[in-house]
Amino acid sequence: SQQGEEDPQALSIQEGENATMNCSYKTSINNLQWYRQNSGRGLVHLILIRSNEREKHSGRLRVTLDTSKKSSSLLITASRAADTASYFCATEGASGSRLTFGEGTQLTVNP
Amino acid sequence: GAVVSQHPSRVICKSGTSVKIECRSLDFQATTMFWYRQFPKQSLMLMATSNEGSKATYEQGVEKDKFLINHASLTLSTLTVTSAHPEDSSFYICSAWKNTDTQYFGPGTRLTVL
């Protein structure tokens, strides 16, 4: 079973608004990663945050990690219709390499 | 970035037949590859970890005799779904690990068993 839980399961916003997705996990991790998946396609790696980091930015993406609460958030600023996709968090456990995926958030950005 | 390909991208087969899916790392050597299965509107479930030159490690609940994995070289891993049934219909995705923090994912293979 997946250890990651994401909320919301689905999010619908207007273009230009910010989108925030949350992810919780249960065990110790080396790092947490966020991926994007367009319908019926493979995964695109967005950003990785290590367990000793608290915040990371990449373009319009901002990721936070709170290891005390075992949670992470992904913020997409100034969203665009092209951001419409499913977003998954994935944790790499302390033993390395193996990823455990969250349930995902389906983001719809309306033009 | 690193490129991982999968072939075929889509396959339709009759119940009882076997289907082979290839996963290739095109521009790097991958000692470890992973196979995932994804049902519609669900997350990715890890099926097995494939290490070059050794037997694959299967996750709990995944039948190793049904899902045969061969990692014959540092750039190729294959997944064979044996005696496929309609319930095996799914999206199969591989990833390759480059000894960094990041796994590089293939584009996926849509399997439909009639």
HADDOCK unambig.tbl for C-alpha pairs under 7 A between the chains (distance, minus, plus):
assign (segid A and resid 41 and name CA) (segid B and resid 107 and name CA) 5.65 0.50 0.50
assign (segid A and resid 41 and name CA) (segid B and resid 108 and name CA) 6.42 0.50 0.50
assign (segid A and resid 42 and name CA) (segid B and resid 105 and name CA) 6.46 0.50 0.50
assign (segid A and resid 42 and name CA) (segid B and resid 106 and name CA) 5.89 0.50 0.50
assign (segid A and resid 42 and name CA) (segid B and resid 107 and name CA) 3.94 0.50 0.50
assign (segid A and resid 42 and name CA) (segid B and resid 108 and name CA) 5.36 0.50 0.50
assign (segid A and resid 43 and name CA) (segid B and resid 105 and name CA) 5.89 0.50 0.50
assign (segid A and resid 101 and name CA) (segid B and resid 43 and name CA) 6.70 0.50 0.50
assign (segid A and resid 101 and name CA) (segid B and resid 44 and name CA) 6.25 0.50 0.50
assign (segid A and resid 102 and name CA) (segid B and resid 43 and name CA) 6.64 0.50 0.50
assign (segid A and resid 103 and name CA) (segid B and resid 42 and name CA) 6.55 0.50 0.50
assign (segid A and resid 103 and name CA) (segid B and resid 43 and name CA) 5.00 0.50 0.50
assign (segid A and resid 104 and name CA) (segid B and resid 43 and name CA) 6.31 0.50 0.50
